Amino acid sequence: MGTRKQIGKLLVDAGIISDKTLERALKIQKGSGKRLGALLREIGIVTEREVVEALACQLNLRTVKNIADHPFPKDLLELVPAGMALDKMIFPLKYHDKTLAIAALDPFDHETFTQLAQMTGMRIYLVLSTRDDILAAVEKHYMVSGNVANHKQKILLIDDSPVFVKVLGSALLKEGYDVLVAGDGIEGMKLALLRQPDLILCDLFMPRMDGYN
């Protein structure tokens, strides 16, 4: 990693967590297969905004918030399909001189960034943001235009984020889907067996039972 600090050390240096908290979190992380930032967020030690800012510092990237409050031209929005924006948690911010700036939640999703570069023929300039900020922007600037396909199927949303469920659920309802909602994996499994949805959209990190199970 060279001179670049690990995210845990960055959080300690910023006074967000203590060395003892980091030590305990690293013990929990062993064998979990989860990134440290995601684990700290999941167990409620840090907020997503704090993780985003630490990652930005680590990777020498900028951050952006309150994206939905700004206007965006139609030709910019068309560079990133609505489904891709929602699924990959990305949002186009501006483009200039063959460079497309996008807000993203996961800076390590290189597959999506490569795909987007190939689709647009532009270099991708990455800016980090939180899930809530990106979702709010997608809802305001994409969903109102009816860009999400309507197949009138029954969809089960399993996620412990009320904001995510509200935004995505509202969008799917507007498109004519029958939307079922569960707040964790156990509740989701019960609904899946009872209602037999056509599609399940499930978060990976949740209390009680995660999306891997």
Backbone as CSV, one residue per row, in Angstrom:
resi,resn,N_x,N_y,N_z,CA_x,CA_y,CA_z,C_x,C_y,C_z
1,MET,0.813,-1.195,0.000,0.000,0.000,0.000,0.860,1.264,0.000
2,GLY,2.202,1.128,0.120,3.093,2.263,0.084,2.874,3.184,1.266
3,THR,2.861,4.501,0.994,2.686,5.483,2.059,1.223,5.737,2.369
4,ARG,0.317,5.128,1.621,-1.112,5.360,1.840,-1.573,4.637,3.100
5,LYS,-2.247,5.349,3.982,-2.685,4.758,5.236,-3.918,3.899,5.046
6,GLN,-4.049,2.884,5.890,-5.249,2.074,5.895,-6.391,2.874,6.502
7,ILE,-7.618,2.507,6.105,-8.780,3.289,6.532,-8.935,3.308,8.050
8,GLY,-8.609,2.202,8.711,-8.714,2.169,10.163,-7.815,3.200,10.818
9,LYS,-6.579,3.322,10.342,-5.628,4.294,10.879,-6.105,5.714,10.597
10,LEU,-6.698,5.938,9.422,-7.224,7.259,9.088,-8.340,7.665,10.045
11,LEU,-9.208,6.705,10.365,-10.303,6.981,11.295,-9.783,7.276,12.694
12,VAL,-8.717,6.591,13.082,-8.100,6.857,14.388,-7.469,8.245,14.393
13,ASP,-6.709,8.570,13.350,-6.037,9.870,13.272,-7.036,11.022,13.283
14,ALA,-8.226,10.770,12.699,-9.257,11.812,12.656,-10.021,11.916,13.971
15,GLY,-9.743,11.028,14.926,-10.420,11.061,16.210,-11.818,10.465,16.180
16,ILE,-12.139,9.726,15.099,-13.475,9.151,14.963,-13.598,7.872,15.788
17,ILE,-12.541,7.072,15.814,-12.508,5.874,16.652,-11.184,5.846,17.409
18,SER,-11.123,5.028,18.445,-9.897,4.903,19.233,-9.073,3.710,18.732
19,ASP,-7.829,3.657,19.197,-6.975,2.521,18.838,-7.575,1.212,19.348
20,LYS,-8.169,1.247,20.539,-8.779,0.045,21.112,-9.966,-0.413,20.265
21,THR,-10.768,0.546,19.824,-11.924,0.199,18.984,-11.447,-0.412,17.675
22,LEU,-10.410,0.161,17.093,-9.854,-0.381,15.852,-9.334,-1.793,16.064
23,GLU,-8.654,-2.009,17.180,-8.116,-3.334,17.484,-9.227,-4.377,17.585
24,ARG,-10.323,-4.016,18.271,-11.454,-4.941,18.403,-12.114,-5.198,17.049
25,ALA,-12.253,-4.131,16.248,-12.888,-4.280,14.942,-12.062,-5.172,14.022
26,LEU,-10.740,-5.057,14.090,-9.873,-5.892,13.248,-9.987,-7.362,13.628
27,LYS,-10.198,-7.633,14.920,-10.393,-9.017,15.361,-11.698,-9.573,14.815
28,ILE,-12.747,-8.739,14.848,-14.047,-9.169,14.304,-13.956,-9.376,12.797
29,GLN,-13.152,-8.525,12.146,-13.047,-8.576,10.682,-12.407,-9.870,10.185
30,LYS,-11.491,-10.419,10.966,-10.775,-11.623,10.535,-11.754,-12.747,10.204
31,GLY,-11.662,-13.253,9.022,-12.519,-14.357,8.609,-13.901,-13.939,8.156
32,SER,-14.232,-12.655,8.279,-15.577,-12.217,7.882,-15.682,-11.952,6.385
33,GLY,-14.557,-11.659,5.736,-14.578,-11.356,4.311,-15.091,-9.965,3.999
34,LYS,-15.287,-9.148,5.028,-15.837,-7.811,4.834,-14.731,-6.760,4.901
35,ARG,-14.904,-5.684,4.124,-13.987,-4.566,4.247,-14.188,-3.913,5.607
36,LEU,-13.108,-3.363,6.155,-13.161,-2.784,7.497,-14.185,-1.658,7.578
37,GLY,-14.229,-0.793,6.557,-15.182,0.315,6.568,-16.619,-0.168,6.626
38,ALA,-16.928,-1.197,5.833,-18.284,-1.747,5.819,-18.626,-2.374,7.165
39,LEU,-17.650,-3.046,7.771,-17.882,-3.682,9.073,-18.145,-2.634,10.159
40,LEU,-17.339,-1.596,10.191,-17.519,-0.538,11.188,-18.864,0.145,11.037
41,ARG,-19.297,0.305,9.798,-20.602,0.902,9.529,-21.711,-0.016,10.004
42,GLU,-21.556,-1.298,9.727,-22.593,-2.291,10.034,-22.843,-2.400,11.531
43,ILE,-21.779,-2.328,12.326,-21.947,-2.486,13.767,-22.150,-1.138,14.467
44,GLY,-22.305,-0.088,13.676,-22.715,1.202,14.218,-21.628,2.026,14.866
45,ILE,-20.370,1.736,14.568,-19.270,2.475,15.184,-19.022,3.795,14.448
46,VAL,-19.164,3.770,13.128,-18.974,4.987,12.333,-20.167,5.159,11.394
47,THR,-20.339,6.363,10.893,-21.382,6.625,9.904,-20.816,6.424,8.504
48,GLU,-21.702,6.288,7.548,-21.259,6.126,6.167,-20.512,7.362,5.690
49,ARG,-20.961,8.553,6.108,-20.275,9.787,5.731,-18.833,9.783,6.223
50,GLU,-18.607,9.306,7.450,-17.249,9.244,7.996,-16.384,8.265,7.208
51,VAL,-16.953,7.129,6.810,-16.202,6.162,6.015,-15.869,6.740,4.649
52,VAL,-16.848,7.409,4.028,-16.625,8.012,2.718,-15.498,9.037,2.780
53,GLU,-15.505,9.876,3.803,-14.475,10.904,3.923,-13.102,10.289,4.186
54,ALA,-13.069,9.203,4.961,-11.798,8.524,5.220,-11.266,7.862,3.954
55,LEU,-12.162,7.226,3.192,-11.756,6.617,1.926,-11.243,7.668,0.946
56,ALA,-11.923,8.805,0.908,-11.503,9.880,0.013,-10.105,10.365,0.366
57,CYS,-9.837,10.474,1.661,-8.508,10.878,2.109,-7.467,9.824,1.742
58,GLN,-7.842,8.562,1.936,-6.940,7.453,1.641,-6.592,7.392,0.154
59,LEU,-7.590,7.620,-0.694,-7.418,7.464,-2.136,-7.167,8.785,-2.859
60,ASN,-7.069,9.862,-2.095,-6.845,11.188,-2.661,-7.961,11.586,-3.632
61,LEU,-9.214,11.393,-3.185,-10.386,11.711,-3.991,-11.195,12.811,-3.304
62,ARG,-12.049,13.460,-4.071,-12.946,14.458,-3.507,-14.252,13.793,-3.082
63,THR,-15.023,14.481,-2.243,-16.347,13.998,-1.860,-17.390,15.031,-2.268
64,VAL,-18.647,14.582,-2.368,-19.743,15.477,-2.720,-20.973,15.072,-1.918
65,LYS,-21.790,16.049,-1.536,-23.029,15.758,-0.824,-24.138,16.682,-1.328
66,ASN,-25.379,16.343,-0.937,-26.552,17.123,-1.374,-26.625,17.230,-2.899
67,ILE,-26.365,16.115,-3.572,-26.352,16.101,-5.036,-27.713,16.473,-5.604
68,ALA,-28.766,15.991,-4.969,-30.122,16.197,-5.499,-30.511,17.668,-5.580
69,ASP,-29.839,18.522,-4.835,-30.192,19.940,-4.804,-29.758,20.691,-6.057
70,HIS,-28.948,20.057,-6.891,-28.395,20.748,-8.057,-29.087,20.300,-9.351
71,PRO,-29.153,21.178,-10.347,-29.747,20.802,-11.639,-28.737,20.032,-12.499
72,PHE,-29.260,19.113,-13.318,-28.406,18.348,-14.222,-29.070,18.266,-15.590
73,PRO,-28.349,18.560,-16.664,-28.946,18.528,-18.001,-29.285,17.106,-18.446
74,LYS,-30.276,16.996,-19.307,-30.754,15.696,-19.782,-29.658,14.912,-20.481
75,ASP,-28.839,15.589,-21.295,-27.803,14.864,-22.038,-26.743,14.271,-21.106
76,LEU,-26.545,14.890,-19.941,-25.625,14.326,-18.947,-26.224,13.081,-18.316
77,LEU,-27.488,13.160,-17.910,-28.156,12.014,-17.282,-28.223,10.822,-18.220
78,GLU,-28.359,11.080,-19.510,-28.470,9.987,-20.484,-27.175,9.209,-20.645
79,LEU,-26.073,9.748,-20.164,-24.795,9.036,-20.254,-24.751,7.836,-19.314
80,VAL,-25.546,7.880,-18.243,-25.614,6.768,-17.289,-27.061,6.302,-17.212
81,PRO,-27.385,5.098,-17.691,-28.766,4.604,-17.630,-29.300,4.590,-16.198
82,ALA,-30.598,4.846,-16.050,-31.211,4.901,-14.719,-31.001,3.615,-13.931
83,GLY,-31.180,2.473,-14.592,-31.005,1.192,-13.903,-29.590,0.999,-13.396
84,MET,-28.625,1.431,-14.199,-27.217,1.310,-13.808,-26.906,2.239,-12.636
85,ALA,-27.450,3.453,-12.675,-27.230,4.411,-11.587,-27.741,3.857,-10.262
86,LEU,-28.927,3.254,-10.292,-29.544,2.722,-9.080,-28.861,1.449,-8.602
87,ASP,-28.541,0.566,-9.528,-27.949,-0.719,-9.176,-26.513,-0.574,-8.683
88,LYS,-25.755,0.292,-9.323,-24.336,0.445,-8.999,-24.040,1.608,-8.062
89,MET,-25.063,2.346,-7.664,-24.904,3.490,-6.771,-23.907,4.499,-7.331
90,ILE,-24.208,4.975,-8.550,-23.395,6.007,-9.178,-24.316,7.087,-9.726
91,PHE,-23.777,8.297,-9.922,-24.587,9.389,-10.457,-23.684,10.336,-11.236
92,PRO,-24.075,10.699,-12.484,-23.235,11.600,-13.281,-23.317,13.035,-12.767
93,LEU,-22.166,13.666,-12.580,-22.122,15.025,-12.045,-21.902,16.073,-13.128
94,LYS,-20.955,15.830,-14.012,-20.707,16.741,-15.129,-19.719,16.080,-16.089
95,TYR,-19.658,16.607,-17.303,-18.646,16.127,-18.231,-18.005,17.321,-18.938
96,HIS,-16.737,17.162,-19.253,-15.985,18.224,-19.914,-14.739,17.624,-20.543
97,ASP,-14.534,17.962,-21.808,-13.310,17.569,-22.505,-13.021,16.066,-22.372
98,LYS,-14.025,15.259,-22.713,-13.899,13.792,-22.722,-13.682,13.195,-21.324
99,THR,-14.076,13.928,-20.290,-13.988,13.411,-18.919,-15.363,13.490,-18.274
100,LEU,-15.806,12.371,-17.707,-17.092,12.295,-17.034,-16.866,12.139,-15.536
101,ALA,-17.346,13.111,-14.769,-17.251,13.033,-13.310,-18.495,12.332,-12.778
102,ILE,-18.303,11.305,-11.972,-19.432,10.589,-11.389,-19.264,10.485,-9.875
103,ALA,-20.385,10.581,-9.177,-20.407,10.300,-7.743,-20.597,8.805,-7.570
104,ALA,-19.853,8.197,-6.668,-19.946,6.745,-6.450,-19.834,6.436,-4.965
105,LEU,-20.465,5.345,-4.576,-20.386,4.874,-3.194,-19.162,3.995,-2.986
106,ASP,-18.878,3.123,-3.959,-17.790,2.148,-3.833,-16.648,2.505,-4.784
107,PRO,-15.540,3.024,-4.272,-14.430,3.411,-5.156,-13.675,2.223,-5.743
108,PHE,-13.989,1.029,-5.272,-13.285,-0.162,-5.743,-14.069,-0.943,-6.804
109,ASP,-15.192,-0.384,-7.264,-16.005,-1.053,-8.282,-15.435,-0.755,-9.673
110,HIS,-14.236,-1.243,-9.912,-13.537,-0.930,-11.158,-14.251,-1.481,-12.391
111,GLU,-14.959,-2.591,-12.225,-15.691,-3.176,-13.355,-16.739,-2.201,-13.886
112,THR,-17.476,-1.563,-12.976,-18.494,-0.599,-13.389,-17.864,0.626,-14.034
113,PHE,-16.781,1.125,-13.473,-16.126,2.315,-14.016,-15.553,2.039,-15.406
114,THR,-15.011,0.826,-15.584,-14.486,0.439,-16.900,-15.617,0.333,-17.915
115,GLN,-16.724,-0.292,-17.503,-17.885,-0.416,-18.377,-18.421,0.952,-18.783
116,LEU,-18.490,1.866,-17.835,-18.995,3.205,-18.108,-18.069,3.961,-19.051
117,ALA,-16.773,3.791,-18.877,-15.807,4.427,-19.775,-15.967,3.913,-21.197
118,GLN,-16.214,2.602,-21.329,-16.412,2.016,-22.653,-17.722,2.484,-23.278
119,MET,-18.765,2.607,-22.467,-20.072,3.053,-22.959,-20.039,4.500,-23.458
120,THR,-19.334,5.366,-22.725,-19.358,6.797,-23.019,-18.187,7.265,-23.870
121,GLY,-17.128,6.463,-23.901,-15.919,6.894,-24.601,-15.186,7.993,-23.854
122,MET,-15.449,8.119,-22.559,-14.842,9.173,-21.752,-13.992,8.599,-20.625
123,ARG,-13.078,9.423,-20.139,-12.325,9.067,-18.947,-13.207,9.326,-17.733
124,ILE,-13.182,8.425,-16.773,-14.032,8.561,-15.597,-13.257,9.231,-14.463
125,TYR,-13.834,10.309,-13.954,-13.267,11.022,-12.806,-14.164,10.719,-11.613
126,LEU,-13.607,10.085,-10.607,-14.392,9.564,-9.487,-14.475,10.555,-8.329
127,VAL,-15.702,10.738,-7.819,-15.960,11.539,-6.630,-16.803,10.667,-5.695
128,LEU,-16.489,10.639,-4.413,-17.197,9.756,-3.487,-18.383,10.453,-2.835
129,SER,-19.426,9.671,-2.575,-20.615,10.183,-1.896,-21.272,9.046,-1.133
130,THR,-22.261,9.376,-0.307,-22.955,8.356,0.472,-24.112,7.758,-0.328
131,ARG,-24.580,6.603,0.124,-25.726,5.945,-0.496,-26.959,6.847,-0.473
132,ASP,-27.223,7.500,0.658,-28.414,8.335,0.781,-28.371,9.508,-0.192
133,ASP,-27.205,10.132,-0.356,-27.075,11.255,-1.287,-27.305,10.803,-2.728
134,ILE,-26.735,9.663,-3.091,-26.895,9.167,-4.463,-28.338,8.746,-4.713
135,LEU,-28.944,8.064,-3.752,-30.335,7.645,-3.911,-31.267,8.841,-4.075
136,ALA,-31.045,9.883,-3.294,-31.888,11.072,-3.398,-31.754,11.710,-4.776
137,ALA,-30.543,11.730,-5.304,-30.322,12.307,-6.628,-30.968,11.462,-7.721
138,VAL,-30.850,10.134,-7.589,-31.469,9.235,-8.569,-32.985,9.400,-8.554
139,GLU,-33.558,9.475,-7.362,-35.009,9.631,-7.241,-35.482,10.928,-7.902
140,LYS,-34.785,12.017,-7.635,-35.219,13.322,-8.139,-34.993,13.479,-9.641
141,HIS,-33.845,13.025,-10.127,-33.463,13.336,-11.502,-33.705,12.212,-12.506
142,TYR,-33.934,10.990,-12.019,-34.193,9.876,-12.926,-35.630,9.361,-12.843
143,MET,-36.098,9.097,-11.622,-37.360,8.382,-11.458,-38.554,9.155,-12.009
144,VAL,-38.504,10.462,-11.926,-39.642,11.253,-12.406,-39.828,11.139,-13.903
145,SER,-38.787,10.738,-14.611,-38.886,10.655,-16.064,-39.289,9.279,-16.555
146,GLY,-39.497,8.347,-15.606,-39.985,7.018,-15.990,-38.985,6.200,-16.760
147,ASN,-37.697,6.294,-16.363,-36.663,5.580,-17.093,-36.495,4.129,-16.675
148,VAL,-37.116,3.742,-15.560,-36.979,2.352,-15.110,-38.051,1.490,-15.762
149,ALA,-37.635,0.375,-16.296,-38.560,-0.474,-17.054,-39.692,-1.008,-16.200
150,ASN,-40.858,-1.174,-16.815,-42.046,-1.632,-16.102,-42.447,-3.022,-16.591
151,HIS,-42.256,-4.016,-15.743,-42.619,-5.385,-16.115,-43.759,-5.928,-15.258
152,LYS,-44.290,-5.108,-14.366,-45.429,-5.479,-13.526,-45.202,-6.823,-12.835
153,GLN,-44.045,-6.951,-12.201,-43.739,-8.158,-11.448,-43.771,-7.877,-9.949
154,LYS,-43.733,-8.947,-9.164,-43.697,-8.828,-7.710,-42.233,-8.828,-7.271
155,ILE,-41.822,-7.754,-6.598,-40.427,-7.603,-6.206,-40.320,-7.480,-4.685
156,LEU,-39.414,-8.245,-4.113,-39.160,-8.207,-2.678,-37.870,-7.429,-2.419
157,LEU,-37.973,-6.344,-1.624,-36.812,-5.557,-1.230,-36.419,-5.960,0.183
158,ILE,-35.176,-6.412,0.352,-34.674,-6.771,1.679,-33.505,-5.860,2.001
159,ASP,-33.722,-4.923,2.908,-32.681,-3.946,3.240,-33.038,-3.285,4.570
160,ASP,-32.013,-3.035,5.398,-32.270,-2.413,6.697,-32.188,-0.887,6.644
161,SER,-32.027,-0.326,5.432,-31.988,1.130,5.277,-33.376,1.651,4.890
162,PRO,-34.078,2.344,5.776,-35.412,2.863,5.457,-35.404,3.811,4.267
163,VAL,-34.322,4.592,4.137,-34.240,5.548,3.020,-34.154,4.804,1.692
164,PHE,-33.301,3.778,1.644,-33.153,3.007,0.408,-34.470,2.345,0.030
165,VAL,-35.129,1.734,1.007,-36.401,1.055,0.746,-37.459,2.046,0.276
166,LYS,-37.487,3.221,0.903,-38.481,4.234,0.524,-38.262,4.712,-0.898
167,VAL,-37.019,5.024,-1.240,-36.715,5.553,-2.568,-36.966,4.512,-3.652
168,LEU,-36.377,3.339,-3.488,-36.530,2.304,-4.512,-37.956,1.775,-4.549
169,GLY,-38.552,1.582,-3.375,-39.928,1.091,-3.324,-40.898,2.044,-3.989
170,SER,-40.748,3.345,-3.744,-41.624,4.342,-4.365,-41.476,4.334,-5.878
171,ALA,-40.236,4.228,-6.325,-39.990,4.213,-7.768,-40.625,2.988,-8.432
172,LEU,-40.489,1.836,-7.786,-41.049,0.604,-8.351,-42.570,0.624,-8.330
173,LEU,-43.144,1.175,-7.282,-44.610,1.288,-7.216,-45.151,2.179,-8.333
174,LYS,-44.446,3.277,-8.598,-44.862,4.174,-9.674,-44.848,3.481,-11.033
175,GLU,-43.965,2.509,-11.169,-43.842,1.782,-12.433,-44.792,0.584,-12.506
176,GLY,-45.599,0.379,-11.462,-46.609,-0.663,-11.514,-46.221,-1.987,-10.902
177,TYR,-45.059,-2.060,-10.247,-44.659,-3.306,-9.611,-45.412,-3.498,-8.294
178,ASP,-45.568,-4.745,-7.897,-46.060,-5.084,-6.566,-44.837,-5.215,-5.673
179,VAL,-44.686,-4.317,-4.685,-43.466,-4.252,-3.889,-43.687,-4.815,-2.492
180,LEU,-42.843,-5.760,-2.102,-42.818,-6.314,-0.751,-41.548,-5.834,-0.057
181,VAL,-41.614,-5.564,1.238,-40.473,-4.999,1.953,-40.168,-5.811,3.209
182,ALA,-38.866,-6.093,3.427,-38.410,-6.760,4.642,-37.192,-6.011,5.167
183,GLY,-37.100,-5.901,6.498,-36.021,-5.136,7.103,-34.758,-5.919,7.404
184,ASP,-34.817,-7.259,7.307,-33.621,-8.066,7.510,-33.791,-9.406,6.808
185,GLY,-32.739,-10.239,6.848,-32.750,-11.488,6.118,-33.788,-12.492,6.585
186,ILE,-34.016,-12.549,7.883,-34.991,-13.509,8.421,-36.403,-13.151,7.965
187,GLU,-36.748,-11.871,8.105,-38.063,-11.416,7.649,-38.205,-11.610,6.145
188,GLY,-37.108,-11.347,5.415,-37.120,-11.505,3.963,-37.341,-12.944,3.535
189,MET,-36.709,-13.872,4.246,-36.877,-15.285,3.915,-38.331,-15.728,4.121
190,LYS,-38.935,-15.239,5.213,-40.333,-15.590,5.480,-41.243,-15.063,4.368
191,LEU,-41.027,-13.810,3.951,-41.847,-13.224,2.894,-41.622,-13.923,1.561
192,ALA,-40.374,-14.303,1.296,-40.064,-14.979,0.036,-40.794,-16.316,-0.062
193,LEU,-40.803,-17.066,1.042,-41.485,-18.362,1.053,-42.995,-18.201,0.974
194,LEU,-43.509,-17.145,1.622,-44.951,-16.943,1.674,-45.512,-16.352,0.377
195,ARG,-44.808,-15.340,-0.168,-45.342,-14.596,-1.309,-44.725,-14.967,-2.642
196,GLN,-43.608,-15.671,-2.639,-42.942,-16.143,-3.863,-42.786,-15.012,-4.897
197,PRO,-41.938,-14.016,-4.613,-41.744,-12.897,-5.540,-41.028,-13.319,-6.818
198,ASP,-41.219,-12.511,-7.870,-40.525,-12.763,-9.138,-39.054,-12.375,-9.056
199,LEU,-38.755,-11.394,-8.211,-37.389,-10.893,-8.093,-37.132,-10.461,-6.653
200,ILE,-35.922,-10.754,-6.156,-35.528,-10.332,-4.813,-34.310,-9.428,-4.922
201,LEU,-34.420,-8.236,-4.342,-33.289,-7.309,-4.265,-32.860,-7.263,-2.806
202,CYS,-31.653,-7.747,-2.523,-31.244,-7.956,-1.135,-29.903,-7.299,-0.829
203,ASP,-29.851,-6.552,0.275,-28.604,-5.985,0.762,-27.726,-7.108,1.316
204,LEU,-26.403,-6.935,1.261,-25.510,-7.971,1.772,-25.286,-7.860,3.274
205,PHE,-25.258,-6.638,3.793,-24.924,-6.444,5.202,-26.139,-5.952,5.977
206,MET,-26.700,-6.850,6.805,-27.909,-6.542,7.577,-27.840,-7.229,8.935
207,PRO,-28.613,-6.752,9.910,-28.660,-7.426,11.216,-29.395,-8.761,11.132
208,ARG,-29.173,-9.590,12.128,-29.822,-10.913,12.284,-29.376,-11.917,11.232
209,MET,-29.668,-11.665,9.952,-29.218,-12.551,8.878,-28.809,-11.687,7.695
210,ASP,-27.570,-11.856,7.207,-27.106,-10.993,6.125,-27.502,-11.565,4.763
211,GLY,-27.177,-10.840,3.707,-27.565,-11.238,2.363,-26.824,-12.434,1.812
212,TYR,-25.732,-12.819,2.450,-24.967,-13.994,1.972,-25.685,-15.298,2.305
213,ASN,-26.541,-15.252,3.329,-27.217,-16.481,3.768,-28.582,-16.632,3.118
